[in-house]
Amino acid sequence: MSATNQEYQQQLAGAVQAMTRHLRSGNSVLRTFRSVAQETRYPIAGYFQSVVDDVAAGSTLDDALRRLVQRAPESNFALVIDTVQKHRQETSELATRLDSIIEKLNSAPAKPN
């Protein structure tokens, strides 16, 4: 795994950890995305901010998440967003699902999307 790819994977794992923390503290999915966008660095922050911006511009959260999957740079990021889409109504379940993704991110190299 290249240094850049490894740094990206670490950033993504950190962003997902932040997501679980915010969800467990009672934040909505959109508020969680906003907080993660503020707490992380480029390039990960930009992906989370794009969802916040799309919703602010009038898109539904589902539409914003679908667009993000299309822009996702690799399959692990798409897996995170897919999990959010499937479990976003029950944030405690979503946080548990994201925990398992964190383990995957910390143990496997990224695959192009």
N, C-alpha and C positions, 0 to 999 in steps of 0.2 A: 504494500500500500504506500503510495507517495506521501510525502510530508503534508502536501496541500489537502489530499483526500483524508488523511488521518486527522488533520485539524478540523476539516469540515465535519467529519463524523463526531468528533469531540464536541463541536459546537452544537450539532443536532442533538446529541445525547443530553447536553446541558439544557438546551431549550425544552426538551421533553420533560426533564426533571423539574424545570421551572413550571411547566404546564401542570404537572401532577400536584405540585405544591399549591398553586393558585386554585386549582379545582377543589382540592381538599379543604381549602380555607373558605370555600363557598362562592367563589367567583363564577360567573357565567362563562361560557366558552368564548364569547366575544371579548369580555373584559380580560380573560386569560390571554388571548391573542395580543391584546393591546399591551398588557404588562410584559409579556415575553418579548415583544418588539422593542420595548423600551430598555429591557434588561440585557439583551444580547447584542452582538456585533454583526456587522456585514459579513457574509451575505445572508445569514439566517434571519436577522432582524427584518430585512426587506421583505422576505416571504410572509412573515407574520403580519407586518404592517400592511401588505397588499390586501389582506383579508379585511382589516380594519377600514382601510380606505375604500374598498369596494362597497362595504356595508354603509359607510357614511355617504357614499354617492348614490345610494338607493337600492343596491342589490340585496337580495336575501342572503342570509348566512350560508345557506345551502349552495346558492349560485357562486358565491365568493369562494367557498371551499372547492367546488368543482373546477373553477378556473385555476386555483392554486395547484390542484393535482396535475392539470395540463402543463403548468410551468415548473413543476417539481423537478429538481435537477437529478434525482436518482430514486431508485425504488424504495429505499428506506424512508425517505421523506414522504413519498406517496402512501406508504403503509401507515404512517402517523396520521395523515389527513383522512385516509379511508377509515381508520379507527375512530377518529373524531366524528366523522359523518354517521357512522353506524351507532355510536353510543352517546351522542351528545346530550340526549334528553335525560340521561341518568349519570350525573357527573361523578358519583362515587365509583360506578362501574367503569366509566371512562378512565378515571385515574388508575384503577387496577389494571386495565388493559394496557395503558401507556407504560406502566411499570415493567410489563413483560417486554415491551419494545425497547426500553432502555437497556435491558439485559442483552437483547439481540444486538443493539447498536454498539455496545461495549465489547462484543465478542466477534463480530463479523465485519469484513470489509464492505464498502458500499458497492452497489451494482448500478450501472447506468439505467435510467428510466426509459 
